[in-house]
Amino acid sequence: MSDYFDREADKTYTKVYKEQTPDILQAFAAFDSAVFASDDKRAIPLKYRELIALAVGITTQCVYCIDAHSQKAVAAGADEAELAEAAWVATAIRAGGGFAHGRLAFKLAEPHQH
């Protein structure tokens, strides 16, 4: 997916959302703003919300999320050690998912009792 990533040019395609679904875009922007509101409005500090977002972006392998939330996490006070730990958390979750879902192979391979 990163082959298609163009930080500046890709933003120009937001115009399609603005033209075709402005109400949904406005609702999404308001939702996103609420999620990443200043610390005085949220229980979890912004730095940690951005690190969570970064880990989710790494887990879903969304280059746009990784780009935006790594920068926003640093702007909110995160350092390289925290970025590294967020990446390791994402890695552990993906590996754990593989382990847990791998158990389904054993379950689903069992002969069915009739």
C-alpha positions as CSV (number, residue, x, y, z in Angstrom):
1,M,0.0,0.0,0.0
2,S,2.9,2.4,0.7
3,D,3.6,2.4,-3.1
4,Y,0.5,4.5,-3.5
5,F,1.2,6.8,-0.6
6,D,1.7,10.5,-1.4
7,R,1.4,12.6,1.7
8,E,0.4,15.8,-0.2
9,A,-1.3,14.7,-3.4
10,D,-3.5,12.2,-1.6
11,K,-5.1,14.9,0.4
12,T,-6.5,16.5,-2.8
13,Y,-8.9,13.6,-3.1
14,T,-10.8,14.7,0.0
15,K,-12.7,17.0,-2.4
16,V,-14.7,13.9,-3.5
17,Y,-15.9,13.5,0.0
18,K,-16.7,17.2,0.3
19,E,-18.6,17.1,-3.0
20,Q,-20.4,13.8,-2.7
21,T,-21.0,13.2,1.1
22,P,-20.3,16.5,2.9
23,D,-22.7,15.6,5.8
24,I,-20.8,12.4,6.5
25,L,-17.4,14.1,6.2
26,Q,-18.6,16.7,8.6
27,A,-19.8,14.1,11.1
28,F,-16.6,12.2,10.8
29,A,-14.5,15.3,11.3
30,A,-16.5,16.2,14.4
31,F,-16.1,12.6,15.8
32,D,-12.4,12.6,15.1
33,S,-12.0,16.0,16.8
34,A,-13.9,14.7,19.8
35,V,-11.7,11.6,20.1
36,F,-8.5,13.7,19.9
37,A,-9.7,16.7,21.9
38,S,-7.4,18.4,24.3
39,D,-6.5,16.7,27.6
40,D,-9.0,18.8,29.7
41,K,-11.9,17.1,27.8
42,R,-10.7,13.4,27.9
43,A,-9.7,11.0,30.6
44,I,-6.8,9.5,28.6
45,P,-4.0,12.1,28.0
46,L,-3.6,13.0,24.3
47,K,-0.1,11.5,24.1
48,Y,-1.5,8.1,25.0
49,R,-4.4,8.4,22.7
50,E,-2.0,9.2,19.9
51,L,0.2,6.2,20.8
52,I,-2.9,4.0,20.8
53,A,-3.8,5.3,17.4
54,L,-0.3,4.7,16.2
55,A,-0.4,1.1,17.5
56,V,-3.7,0.5,15.8
57,G,-2.3,2.0,12.6
58,I,0.6,-0.3,12.7
59,T,-1.7,-3.3,13.4
60,T,-4.0,-2.4,10.5
61,Q,-0.9,-1.5,8.4
62,C,-2.4,1.9,7.5
63,V,0.5,4.0,6.3
64,Y,-1.7,7.1,6.5
65,C,-2.4,6.4,10.2
66,I,1.2,5.6,10.9
67,D,2.3,8.9,9.3
68,A,-0.2,11.1,11.0
69,H,-0.3,9.6,14.5
70,S,3.5,9.1,14.9
71,Q,3.9,12.8,14.2
72,K,1.0,13.7,16.4
73,A,2.3,11.5,19.2
74,V,5.6,13.2,19.1
75,A,3.9,16.6,19.1
76,A,2.0,15.5,22.2
77,G,5.2,14.7,23.9
78,A,6.0,11.1,23.0
79,D,9.7,10.1,22.5
80,E,11.3,7.4,20.4
81,A,11.2,4.9,23.2
82,E,7.4,5.3,23.5
83,L,7.0,5.0,19.7
84,A,9.0,1.8,19.8
85,E,6.9,0.4,22.6
86,A,3.7,1.2,20.8
87,A,5.1,-0.6,17.7
88,W,5.9,-3.6,19.9
89,V,2.5,-3.6,21.5
90,A,1.0,-3.7,18.0
91,T,3.3,-6.5,17.0
92,A,2.4,-8.5,20.1
93,I,-1.3,-8.1,19.4
94,R,-0.9,-9.2,15.8
95,A,1.1,-12.2,16.9
96,G,-1.3,-13.0,19.7
97,G,-4.2,-12.9,17.2
98,G,-2.4,-15.4,15.0
99,F,-1.8,-17.6,18.0
100,A,-5.4,-17.4,19.2
101,H,-7.0,-17.8,15.8
102,G,-4.6,-20.6,14.9
103,R,-6.3,-22.7,17.6
104,L,-9.4,-22.5,15.4
105,A,-7.5,-24.7,12.9
106,F,-7.4,-27.5,15.5
107,K,-11.0,-27.0,16.5
108,L,-12.3,-26.9,12.9
109,A,-10.2,-29.9,11.8
110,E,-11.8,-32.1,14.4
111,P,-14.0,-34.8,12.9
112,H,-17.6,-33.8,13.3
113,Q,-19.6,-36.1,15.6
114,H,-22.9,-37.2,14.0
